[in-house]
Amino acid sequence: MKRTQIYLDEEIYKYLKEESKKTGKSISELIREKLKKEINQNKENLLKTIRETAGIWSYQTEDVEEFVRSIRRGERVDNL
């Protein structure tokens, strides 16, 4: 575990201090828990997006690489 120092505004500090008293956990522990929860939610959202888009190209018969090359060779559309 690495040690770090952060600055909290008064409102956040008061909230964490109250939570600390209610739960018996240190402010540091509460911060770690909340950060882990946020990181895990972000991972879940990413995995959900990946699952939703997996196979999205499967209905195409065209080779993906050739399709990208054709777009790059084609005329560019400016100012839609």
Number of C-alpha atoms within 10 A of each C-alpha: 3 3 4 5 5 4 7 10 7 9 9 11 13 12 11 19 15 13 15 16 11 9 9 11 13 14 17 11 12 17 12 12 12 12 12 12 12 12 12 12 12 12 12 12 12 12 12 12 11 11 11 10 10 10 10 9 11 8 7 9 7 10 10 11 8 10 11 11 11 11 10 10 9 9 8 8 6 5 4 3
